[in-house]
């Protein structure tokens, strides 16, 4: 729909995307916040953060956009279901009143 979040896709190679997905959003976001990772996180991550900082930021932004759009889609479905339920209840009330002779 027109009001759903537009996803800003990261322009990064598939190999790098696979590496980011192996670590996950939380680990990369934490490593960026800490400033390069810690020795407990691994040597590869410590070297990856300073070299690919812009790509990681773009990938994290893409992941946030995808999550936001998914939430908006779910909210749209919930609203549609709510509207159909309300119409169903109104139709049932109309049928009940008609059955009791309140309507012609």
Secondary structure, 3 states (H helix, E strand, C coil): CCCCCCCCCCCCCHHHHHHHHHHCHHHHHHHHHHCCCCHHHCHHHHHHHHHCHHHHHHHHHHHHHHHHHHHHHHHHHHHHHHHHHHHHHHHHHHHHHHHCCCCC
